[in-house]
Amino acid sequence: MKLTGLAAKMLLLTVGALLVGCTAVQPWERGNLAKPQMALDPYPLQNALRAHNYGSREAAAGGNAAQGGGCGCY
């Protein structure tokens, strides 16, 4: 498979951009990354409760809880 000049440049640019994002985290920087604001889900218990309530009210097809009647009642 032969790459054209533009395709080769785009591939090189993409690989270079991906490699720039890889870095070693120093021990003194790890405290900043461990803050709750940096988590993908900073409130996992609260979000699980909301998802359970939503699934119970809406009778949506969920993966981990019994579903309710779908009347929308609280």
PyMOL Python script that loads the backbone (N, CA, C, O; Angstrom):
from pymol import cmd

cmd.read_pdbstr("""\
ATOM      1  N   MET A   1       0.849  -1.172   0.000  1.00  0.00           N
ATOM      2  CA  MET A   1       0.000   0.000   0.000  1.00  0.00           C
ATOM      3  C   MET A   1       0.891   1.230   0.000  1.00  0.00           C
ATOM      4  O   MET A   1       1.713   1.421   0.896  1.00  0.00           O
ATOM      5  N   LYS A   2       0.718   2.041  -0.994  1.00  0.00           N
ATOM      6  CA  LYS A   2       1.545   3.228  -1.120  1.00  0.00           C
ATOM      7  C   LYS A   2       0.739   4.455  -0.702  1.00  0.00           C
ATOM      8  O   LYS A   2      -0.380   4.669  -1.168  1.00  0.00           O
ATOM      9  N   LEU A   3       1.326   5.251   0.179  1.00  0.00           N
ATOM     10  CA  LEU A   3       0.661   6.464   0.638  1.00  0.00           C
ATOM     11  C   LEU A   3       1.056   7.632  -0.239  1.00  0.00           C
ATOM     12  O   LEU A   3       2.211   7.758  -0.644  1.00  0.00           O
ATOM     13  N   THR A   4       0.099   8.475  -0.525  1.00  0.00           N
ATOM     14  CA  THR A   4       0.409   9.689  -1.263  1.00  0.00           C
ATOM     15  C   THR A   4       1.067  10.677  -0.311  1.00  0.00           C
ATOM     16  O   THR A   4       1.095  10.447   0.898  1.00  0.00           O
ATOM     17  N   GLY A   5       1.584  11.748  -0.833  1.00  0.00           N
ATOM     18  CA  GLY A   5       2.279  12.734  -0.012  1.00  0.00           C
ATOM     19  C   GLY A   5       1.378  13.328   1.062  1.00  0.00           C
ATOM     20  O   GLY A   5       1.804  13.482   2.207  1.00  0.00           O
ATOM     21  N   LEU A   6       0.144  13.664   0.712  1.00  0.00           N
ATOM     22  CA  LEU A   6      -0.783  14.263   1.669  1.00  0.00           C
ATOM     23  C   LEU A   6      -1.179  13.261   2.741  1.00  0.00           C
ATOM     24  O   LEU A   6      -1.253  13.611   3.919  1.00  0.00           O
ATOM     25  N   ALA A   7      -1.434  12.021   2.347  1.00  0.00           N
ATOM     26  CA  ALA A   7      -1.818  10.995   3.314  1.00  0.00           C
ATOM     27  C   ALA A   7      -0.676  10.704   4.280  1.00  0.00           C
ATOM     28  O   ALA A   7      -0.906  10.503   5.472  1.00  0.00           O
ATOM     29  N   ALA A   8       0.553  10.681   3.769  1.00  0.00           N
ATOM     30  CA  ALA A   8       1.707  10.436   4.628  1.00  0.00           C
ATOM     31  C   ALA A   8       1.893  11.579   5.625  1.00  0.00           C
ATOM     32  O   ALA A   8       2.216  11.344   6.789  1.00  0.00           O
ATOM     33  N   LYS A   9       1.694  12.794   5.175  1.00  0.00           N
ATOM     34  CA  LYS A   9       1.820  13.947   6.074  1.00  0.00           C
ATOM     35  C   LYS A   9       0.732  13.929   7.143  1.00  0.00           C
ATOM     36  O   LYS A   9       0.997  14.239   8.304  1.00  0.00           O
ATOM     37  N   MET A  10      -0.482  13.570   6.759  1.00  0.00           N
ATOM     38  CA  MET A  10      -1.577  13.502   7.729  1.00  0.00           C
ATOM     39  C   MET A  10      -1.326  12.405   8.753  1.00  0.00           C
ATOM     40  O   MET A  10      -1.590  12.590   9.942  1.00  0.00           O
ATOM     41  N   LEU A  11      -0.818  11.266   8.299  1.00  0.00           N
ATOM     42  CA  LEU A  11      -0.502  10.177   9.208  1.00  0.00           C
ATOM     43  C   LEU A  11       0.602  10.582  10.180  1.00  0.00           C
ATOM     44  O   LEU A  11       0.509  10.305  11.375  1.00  0.00           O
ATOM     45  N   LEU A  12       1.619  11.218   9.685  1.00  0.00           N
ATOM     46  CA  LEU A  12       2.716  11.682  10.533  1.00  0.00           C
ATOM     47  C   LEU A  12       2.227  12.721  11.541  1.00  0.00           C
ATOM     48  O   LEU A  12       2.626  12.690  12.705  1.00  0.00           O
ATOM     49  N   LEU A  13       1.382  13.622  11.111  1.00  0.00           N
ATOM     50  CA  LEU A  13       0.832  14.644  11.999  1.00  0.00           C
ATOM     51  C   LEU A  13      -0.036  14.019  13.086  1.00  0.00           C
ATOM     52  O   LEU A  13       0.036  14.424  14.246  1.00  0.00           O
ATOM     53  N   THR A  14      -0.841  13.050  12.724  1.00  0.00           N
ATOM     54  CA  THR A  14      -1.708  12.376  13.694  1.00  0.00           C
ATOM     55  C   THR A  14      -0.896  11.605  14.727  1.00  0.00           C
ATOM     56  O   THR A  14      -1.162  11.694  15.926  1.00  0.00           O
ATOM     57  N   VAL A  15       0.091  10.852  14.262  1.00  0.00           N
ATOM     58  CA  VAL A  15       0.940  10.089  15.185  1.00  0.00           C
ATOM     59  C   VAL A  15       1.710  11.035  16.096  1.00  0.00           C
ATOM     60  O   VAL A  15       1.854  10.768  17.288  1.00  0.00           O
ATOM     61  N   GLY A  16       2.201  12.128  15.550  1.00  0.00           N
ATOM     62  CA  GLY A  16       2.919  13.107  16.371  1.00  0.00           C
ATOM     63  C   GLY A  16       2.028  13.730  17.424  1.00  0.00           C
ATOM     64  O   GLY A  16       2.456  13.923  18.562  1.00  0.00           O
ATOM     65  N   ALA A  17       0.792  14.048  17.062  1.00  0.00           N
ATOM     66  CA  ALA A  17      -0.140  14.639  18.027  1.00  0.00           C
ATOM     67  C   ALA A  17      -0.492  13.645  19.127  1.00  0.00           C
ATOM     68  O   ALA A  17      -0.648  14.043  20.282  1.00  0.00           O
ATOM     69  N   LEU A  18      -0.621  12.369  18.798  1.00  0.00           N
ATOM     70  CA  LEU A  18      -0.933  11.365  19.801  1.00  0.00           C
ATOM     71  C   LEU A  18       0.243  11.134  20.751  1.00  0.00           C
ATOM     72  O   LEU A  18       0.042  10.925  21.947  1.00  0.00           O
ATOM     73  N   LEU A  19       1.450  11.172  20.230  1.00  0.00           N
ATOM     74  CA  LEU A  19       2.616  10.934  21.076  1.00  0.00           C
ATOM     75  C   LEU A  19       2.908  12.099  22.009  1.00  0.00           C
ATOM     76  O   LEU A  19       3.488  11.898  23.076  1.00  0.00           O
ATOM     77  N   VAL A  20       2.524  13.293  21.638  1.00  0.00           N
ATOM     78  CA  VAL A  20       2.750  14.454  22.503  1.00  0.00           C
ATOM     79  C   VAL A  20       1.917  14.331  23.764  1.00  0.00           C
ATOM     80  O   VAL A  20       2.334  14.808  24.820  1.00  0.00           O
ATOM     81  N   GLY A  21       0.747  13.702  23.686  1.00  0.00           N
ATOM     82  CA  GLY A  21      -0.137  13.563  24.841  1.00  0.00           C
ATOM     83  C   GLY A  21       0.354  12.541  25.848  1.00  0.00           C
ATOM     84  O   GLY A  21      -0.146  12.515  26.973  1.00  0.00           O
ATOM     85  N   CYS A  22       1.302  11.706  25.493  1.00  0.00           N
ATOM     86  CA  CYS A  22       1.827  10.694  26.411  1.00  0.00           C
ATOM     87  C   CYS A  22       2.983  11.291  27.203  1.00  0.00           C
ATOM     88  O   CYS A  22       3.985  11.717  26.629  1.00  0.00           O
ATOM     89  N   THR A  23       2.838  11.319  28.495  1.00  0.00           N
ATOM     90  CA  THR A  23       3.902  11.846  29.334  1.00  0.00           C
ATOM     91  C   THR A  23       3.886  11.143  30.682  1.00  0.00           C
ATOM     92  O   THR A  23       2.866  10.595  31.098  1.00  0.00           O
ATOM     93  N   ALA A  24       5.001  11.166  31.342  1.00  0.00           N
ATOM     94  CA  ALA A  24       5.083  10.597  32.686  1.00  0.00           C
ATOM     95  C   ALA A  24       4.586  11.631  33.688  1.00  0.00           C
ATOM     96  O   ALA A  24       4.931  12.809  33.599  1.00  0.00           O
ATOM     97  N   VAL A  25       3.783  11.188  34.629  1.00  0.00           N
ATOM     98  CA  VAL A  25       3.263  12.079  35.663  1.00  0.00           C
ATOM     99  C   VAL A  25       4.219  12.021  36.848  1.00  0.00           C
ATOM    100  O   VAL A  25       4.515  10.949  37.376  1.00  0.00           O
ATOM    101  N   GLN A  26       4.687  13.175  37.248  1.00  0.00           N
ATOM    102  CA  GLN A  26       5.616  13.252  38.369  1.00  0.00           C
ATOM    103  C   GLN A  26       4.866  13.051  39.691  1.00  0.00           C
ATOM    104  O   GLN A  26       3.673  13.344  39.770  1.00  0.00           O
ATOM    105  N   PRO A  27       5.554  12.553  40.733  1.00  0.00           N
ATOM    106  CA  PRO A  27       4.879  12.297  42.011  1.00  0.00           C
ATOM    107  C   PRO A  27       4.193  13.532  42.588  1.00  0.00           C
ATOM    108  O   PRO A  27       3.133  13.396  43.199  1.00  0.00           O
ATOM    109  N   TRP A  28       4.743  14.710  42.423  1.00  0.00           N
ATOM    110  CA  TRP A  28       4.137  15.907  42.997  1.00  0.00           C
ATOM    111  C   TRP A  28       2.943  16.401  42.184  1.00  0.00           C
ATOM    112  O   TRP A  28       2.202  17.272  42.641  1.00  0.00           O
ATOM    113  N   GLU A  29       2.747  15.849  40.976  1.00  0.00           N
ATOM    114  CA  GLU A  29       1.606  16.226  40.149  1.00  0.00           C
ATOM    115  C   GLU A  29       0.412  15.295  40.351  1.00  0.00           C
ATOM    116  O   GLU A  29      -0.697  15.609  39.917  1.00  0.00           O
ATOM    117  N   ARG A  30       0.622  14.184  40.986  1.00  0.00           N
ATOM    118  CA  ARG A  30      -0.436  13.184  41.125  1.00  0.00           C
ATOM    119  C   ARG A  30      -1.546  13.647  42.046  1.00  0.00           C
ATOM    120  O   ARG A  30      -2.686  13.205  41.900  1.00  0.00           O
ATOM    121  N   GLY A  31      -1.248  14.520  42.985  1.00  0.00           N
ATOM    122  CA  GLY A  31      -2.280  15.047  43.867  1.00  0.00           C
ATOM    123  C   GLY A  31      -3.327  15.838  43.100  1.00  0.00           C
ATOM    124  O   GLY A  31      -4.511  15.773  43.429  1.00  0.00           O
ATOM    125  N   ASN A  32      -2.912  16.580  42.087  1.00  0.00           N
ATOM    126  CA  ASN A  32      -3.863  17.339  41.279  1.00  0.00           C
ATOM    127  C   ASN A  32      -4.756  16.423  40.452  1.00  0.00           C
ATOM    128  O   ASN A  32      -5.935  16.714  40.253  1.00  0.00           O
ATOM    129  N   LEU A  33      -4.193  15.317  39.972  1.00  0.00           N
ATOM    130  CA  LEU A  33      -4.973  14.396  39.152  1.00  0.00           C
ATOM    131  C   LEU A  33      -5.908  13.533  39.986  1.00  0.00           C
ATOM    132  O   LEU A  33      -6.841  12.943  39.441  1.00  0.00           O
ATOM    133  N   ALA A  34      -5.683  13.446  41.287  1.00  0.00           N
ATOM    134  CA  ALA A  34      -6.509  12.626  42.159  1.00  0.00           C
ATOM    135  C   ALA A  34      -7.688  13.399  42.744  1.00  0.00           C
ATOM    136  O   ALA A  34      -8.462  12.834  43.516  1.00  0.00           O
ATOM    137  N   LYS A  35      -7.841  14.668  42.397  1.00  0.00           N
ATOM    138  CA  LYS A  35      -8.952  15.464  42.922  1.00  0.00           C
ATOM    139  C   LYS A  35     -10.276  14.952  42.365  1.00  0.00           C
ATOM    140  O   LYS A  35     -10.320  14.429  41.251  1.00  0.00           O
ATOM    141  N   PRO A  36     -11.357  15.097  43.132  1.00  0.00           N
ATOM    142  CA  PRO A  36     -12.663  14.617  42.658  1.00  0.00           C
ATOM    143  C   PRO A  36     -13.113  15.281  41.355  1.00  0.00           C
ATOM    144  O   PRO A  36     -13.843  14.668  40.576  1.00  0.00           O
ATOM    145  N   GLN A  37     -12.694  16.505  41.111  1.00  0.00           N
ATOM    146  CA  GLN A  37     -13.101  17.203  39.886  1.00  0.00           C
ATOM    147  C   GLN A  37     -12.515  16.541  38.646  1.00  0.00           C
ATOM    148  O   GLN A  37     -13.043  16.722  37.549  1.00  0.00           O
ATOM    149  N   MET A  38     -11.443  15.783  38.794  1.00  0.00           N
ATOM    150  CA  MET A  38     -10.790  15.155  37.651  1.00  0.00           C
ATOM    151  C   MET A  38     -11.388  13.794  37.307  1.00  0.00           C
ATOM    152  O   MET A  38     -11.030  13.205  36.287  1.00  0.00           O
ATOM    153  N   ALA A  39     -12.292  13.288  38.142  1.00  0.00           N
ATOM    154  CA  ALA A  39     -12.898  11.977  37.897  1.00  0.00           C
ATOM    155  C   ALA A  39     -13.882  12.064  36.733  1.00  0.00           C
ATOM    156  O   ALA A  39     -14.487  13.110  36.499  1.00  0.00           O
ATOM    157  N   LEU A  40     -14.035  10.967  36.013  1.00  0.00           N
ATOM    158  CA  LEU A  40     -15.013  10.929  34.938  1.00  0.00           C
ATOM    159  C   LEU A  40     -16.420  11.066  35.494  1.00  0.00           C
ATOM    160  O   LEU A  40     -17.276  11.693  34.870  1.00  0.00           O
ATOM    161  N   ASP A  41     -16.664  10.488  36.653  1.00  0.00           N
ATOM    162  CA  ASP A  41     -17.954  10.579  37.322  1.00  0.00           C
ATOM    163  C   ASP A  41     -17.686  10.997  38.767  1.00  0.00           C
ATOM    164  O   ASP A  41     -17.448  10.134  39.611  1.00  0.00           O
ATOM    165  N   PRO A  42     -17.716  12.309  39.079  1.00  0.00           N
ATOM    166  CA  PRO A  42     -17.336  12.751  40.418  1.00  0.00           C
ATOM    167  C   PRO A  42     -18.323  12.334  41.504  1.00  0.00           C
ATOM    168  O   PRO A  42     -17.949  12.302  42.676  1.00  0.00           O
ATOM    169  N   TYR A  43     -19.560  12.015  41.160  1.00  0.00           N
ATOM    170  CA  TYR A  43     -20.561  11.607  42.144  1.00  0.00           C
ATOM    171  C   TYR A  43     -21.194  10.285  41.718  1.00  0.00           C
ATOM    172  O   TYR A  43     -22.351  10.270  41.298  1.00  0.00           O
ATOM    173  N   PRO A  44     -20.463   9.178  41.818  1.00  0.00           N
ATOM    174  CA  PRO A  44     -20.982   7.916  41.290  1.00  0.00           C
ATOM    175  C   PRO A  44     -22.213   7.401  42.031  1.00  0.00           C
ATOM    176  O   PRO A  44     -23.113   6.848  41.399  1.00  0.00           O
ATOM    177  N   LEU A  45     -22.278   7.567  43.355  1.00  0.00           N
ATOM    178  CA  LEU A  45     -23.431   7.069  44.093  1.00  0.00           C
ATOM    179  C   LEU A  45     -24.684   7.879  43.767  1.00  0.00           C
ATOM    180  O   LEU A  45     -25.764   7.316  43.589  1.00  0.00           O
ATOM    181  N   GLN A  46     -24.538   9.183  43.691  1.00  0.00           N
ATOM    182  CA  GLN A  46     -25.672  10.037  43.362  1.00  0.00           C
ATOM    183  C   GLN A  46     -26.181   9.738  41.952  1.00  0.00           C
ATOM    184  O   GLN A  46     -27.391   9.687  41.731  1.00  0.00           O
ATOM    185  N   ASN A  47     -25.287   9.544  41.013  1.00  0.00           N
ATOM    186  CA  ASN A  47     -25.698   9.248  39.646  1.00  0.00           C
ATOM    187  C   ASN A  47     -26.335   7.867  39.531  1.00  0.00           C
ATOM    188  O   ASN A  47     -27.252   7.676  38.732  1.00  0.00           O
ATOM    189  N   ALA A  48     -25.866   6.909  40.313  1.00  0.00           N
ATOM    190  CA  ALA A  48     -26.481   5.583  40.304  1.00  0.00           C
ATOM    191  C   ALA A  48     -27.901   5.650  40.863  1.00  0.00           C
ATOM    192  O   ALA A  48     -28.804   4.991  40.348  1.00  0.00           O
ATOM    193  N   LEU A  49     -28.098   6.440  41.909  1.00  0.00           N
ATOM    194  CA  LEU A  49     -29.438   6.598  42.480  1.00  0.00           C
ATOM    195  C   LEU A  49     -30.369   7.281  41.483  1.00  0.00           C
ATOM    196  O   LEU A  49     -31.520   6.874  41.333  1.00  0.00           O
ATOM    197  N   ARG A  50     -29.882   8.312  40.802  1.00  0.00           N
ATOM    198  CA  ARG A  50     -30.704   8.988  39.793  1.00  0.00           C
ATOM    199  C   ARG A  50     -31.065   8.041  38.648  1.00  0.00           C
ATOM    200  O   ARG A  50     -32.197   8.048  38.164  1.00  0.00           O
ATOM    201  N   ALA A  51     -30.112   7.240  38.223  1.00  0.00           N
ATOM    202  CA  ALA A  51     -30.383   6.291  37.142  1.00  0.00           C
ATOM    203  C   ALA A  51     -31.405   5.248  37.579  1.00  0.00           C
ATOM    204  O   ALA A  51     -32.268   4.857  36.793  1.00  0.00           O
ATOM    205  N   HIS A  52     -31.311   4.801  38.820  1.00  0.00           N
ATOM    206  CA  HIS A  52     -32.275   3.825  39.341  1.00  0.00           C
ATOM    207  C   HIS A  52     -33.671   4.442  39.402  1.00  0.00           C
ATOM    208  O   HIS A  52     -34.651   3.815  38.999  1.00  0.00           O
ATOM    209  N   ASN A  53     -33.756   5.664  39.902  1.00  0.00           N
ATOM    210  CA  ASN A  53     -35.055   6.334  39.973  1.00  0.00           C
ATOM    211  C   ASN A  53     -35.630   6.558  38.584  1.00  0.00           C
ATOM    212  O   ASN A  53     -36.824   6.347  38.374  1.00  0.00           O
ATOM    213  N   TYR A  54     -34.826   6.971  37.655  1.00  0.00           N
ATOM    214  CA  TYR A  54     -35.287   7.204  36.291  1.00  0.00           C
ATOM    215  C   TYR A  54     -35.797   5.905  35.674  1.00  0.00           C
ATOM    216  O   TYR A  54     -36.859   5.875  35.053  1.00  0.00           O
ATOM    217  N   GLY A  55     -35.033   4.844  35.850  1.00  0.00           N
ATOM    218  CA  GLY A  55     -35.444   3.553  35.289  1.00  0.00           C
ATOM    219  C   GLY A  55     -36.712   3.025  35.924  1.00  0.00           C
ATOM    220  O   GLY A  55     -37.532   2.401  35.251  1.00  0.00           O
ATOM    221  N   SER A  56     -36.884   3.271  37.229  1.00  0.00           N
ATOM    222  CA  SER A  56     -38.089   2.806  37.908  1.00  0.00           C
ATOM    223  C   SER A  56     -39.316   3.579  37.447  1.00  0.00           C
ATOM    224  O   SER A  56     -40.398   3.005  37.320  1.00  0.00           O
ATOM    225  N   ARG A  57     -39.160   4.856  37.197  1.00  0.00           N
ATOM    226  CA  ARG A  57     -40.303   5.678  36.778  1.00  0.00           C
ATOM    227  C   ARG A  57     -40.646   5.484  35.316  1.00  0.00           C
ATOM    228  O   ARG A  57     -41.823   5.452  34.958  1.00  0.00           O
ATOM    229  N   GLU A  58     -39.661   5.357  34.481  1.00  0.00           N
ATOM    230  CA  GLU A  58     -39.884   5.349  33.040  1.00  0.00           C
ATOM    231  C   GLU A  58     -40.049   3.963  32.447  1.00  0.00           C
ATOM    232  O   GLU A  58     -40.431   3.832  31.284  1.00  0.00           O
ATOM    233  N   ALA A  59     -39.774   2.943  33.213  1.00  0.00           N
ATOM    234  CA  ALA A  59     -39.845   1.560  32.730  1.00  0.00           C
ATOM    235  C   ALA A  59     -38.932   1.370  31.524  1.00  0.00           C
ATOM    236  O   ALA A  59     -39.240   0.609  30.607  1.00  0.00           O
ATOM    237  N   ALA A  60     -37.810   2.073  31.544  1.00  0.00           N
ATOM    238  CA  ALA A  60     -36.837   1.941  30.463  1.00  0.00           C
ATOM    239  C   ALA A  60     -36.092   0.624  30.628  1.00  0.00           C
ATOM    240  O   ALA A  60     -35.930   0.121  31.741  1.00  0.00           O
ATOM    241  N   ALA A  61     -35.652   0.088  29.534  1.00  0.00           N
ATOM    242  CA  ALA A  61     -34.905  -1.162  29.583  1.00  0.00           C
ATOM    243  C   ALA A  61     -33.513  -0.879  30.108  1.00  0.00           C
ATOM    244  O   ALA A  61     -32.704  -0.260  29.418  1.00  0.00           O
ATOM    245  N   GLY A  62     -33.227  -1.322  31.317  1.00  0.00           N
ATOM    246  CA  GLY A  62     -31.928  -1.098  31.933  1.00  0.00           C
ATOM    247  C   GLY A  62     -31.182  -2.394  32.089  1.00  0.00           C
ATOM    248  O   GLY A  62     -31.706  -3.468  31.796  1.00  0.00           O
ATOM    249  N   GLY A  63     -29.957  -2.289  32.552  1.00  0.00           N
ATOM    250  CA  GLY A  63     -29.140  -3.478  32.649  1.00  0.00           C
ATOM    251  C   GLY A  63     -29.001  -4.047  34.036  1.00  0.00           C
ATOM    252  O   GLY A  63     -28.608  -5.204  34.184  1.00  0.00           O
ATOM    253  N   ASN A  64     -29.312  -3.265  35.074  1.00  0.00           N
ATOM    254  CA  ASN A  64     -28.962  -3.771  36.400  1.00  0.00           C
ATOM    255  C   ASN A  64     -30.052  -3.583  37.442  1.00  0.00           C
ATOM    256  O   ASN A  64     -29.763  -3.756  38.626  1.00  0.00           O
ATOM    257  N   ALA A  65     -31.273  -3.244  37.087  1.00  0.00           N
ATOM    258  CA  ALA A  65     -32.300  -3.021  38.100  1.00  0.00           C
ATOM    259  C   ALA A  65     -33.662  -3.442  37.553  1.00  0.00           C
ATOM    260  O   ALA A  65     -33.890  -3.452  36.343  1.00  0.00           O
ATOM    261  N   ALA A  66     -34.557  -3.787  38.474  1.00  0.00           N
ATOM    262  CA  ALA A  66     -35.929  -4.089  38.081  1.00  0.00           C
ATOM    263  C   ALA A  66     -36.615  -2.796  37.663  1.00  0.00           C
ATOM    264  O   ALA A  66     -36.393  -1.747  38.269  1.00  0.00           O
ATOM    265  N   GLN A  67     -37.431  -2.867  36.653  1.00  0.00           N
ATOM    266  CA  GLN A  67     -38.060  -1.665  36.126  1.00  0.00           C
ATOM    267  C   GLN A  67     -39.487  -1.552  36.637  1.00  0.00           C
ATOM    268  O   GLN A  67     -40.135  -2.555  36.935  1.00  0.00           O
ATOM    269  N   GLY A  68     -39.967  -0.317  36.734  1.00  0.00           N
ATOM    270  CA  GLY A  68     -41.300  -0.043  37.272  1.00  0.00           C
ATOM    271  C   GLY A  68     -42.357  -0.019  36.192  1.00  0.00           C
ATOM    272  O   GLY A  68     -42.165  -0.518  35.083  1.00  0.00           O
ATOM    273  N   GLY A  69     -43.480   0.579  36.553  1.00  0.00           N
ATOM    274  CA  GLY A  69     -44.641   0.581  35.671  1.00  0.00           C
ATOM    275  C   GLY A  69     -44.611   1.630  34.587  1.00  0.00           C
ATOM    276  O   GLY A  69     -45.312   1.497  33.584  1.00  0.00           O
ATOM    277  N   GLY A  70     -43.820   2.667  34.761  1.00  0.00           N
ATOM    278  CA  GLY A  70     -43.716   3.689  33.722  1.00  0.00           C
ATOM    279  C   GLY A  70     -44.740   4.787  33.835  1.00  0.00           C
ATOM    280  O   GLY A  70     -44.985   5.491  32.855  1.00  0.00           O
ATOM    281  N   CYS A  71     -45.356   4.964  35.002  1.00  0.00           N
ATOM    282  CA  CYS A  71     -46.370   5.993  35.139  1.00  0.00           C
ATOM    283  C   CYS A  71     -45.755   7.376  35.320  1.00  0.00           C
ATOM    284  O   CYS A  71     -46.453   8.373  35.138  1.00  0.00           O
ATOM    285  N   GLY A  72     -44.487   7.471  35.668  1.00  0.00           N
ATOM    286  CA  GLY A  72     -43.840   8.762  35.876  1.00  0.00           C
ATOM    287  C   GLY A  72     -44.015   9.285  37.281  1.00  0.00           C
ATOM    288  O   GLY A  72     -43.641  10.425  37.557  1.00  0.00           O
ATOM    289  N   CYS A  73     -44.566   8.497  38.173  1.00  0.00           N
ATOM    290  CA  CYS A  73     -44.769   8.935  39.556  1.00  0.00           C
ATOM    291  C   CYS A  73     -43.450   8.957  40.319  1.00  0.00           C
ATOM    292  O   CYS A  73     -42.511   8.229  39.997  1.00  0.00           O
ATOM    293  N   TYR A  74     -43.406   9.802  41.330  1.00  0.00           N
ATOM    294  CA  TYR A  74     -42.208   9.860  42.174  1.00  0.00           C
ATOM    295  C   TYR A  74     -42.394   9.035  43.398  1.00  0.00           C
ATOM    296  O   TYR A  74     -41.494   8.958  44.233  1.00  0.00           O
TER     297      TYR A  74
END
""", "prot")
cmd.dss("prot")
cmd.show_as("cartoon", "prot")
cmd.util.cbc("prot")
cmd.orient("prot")
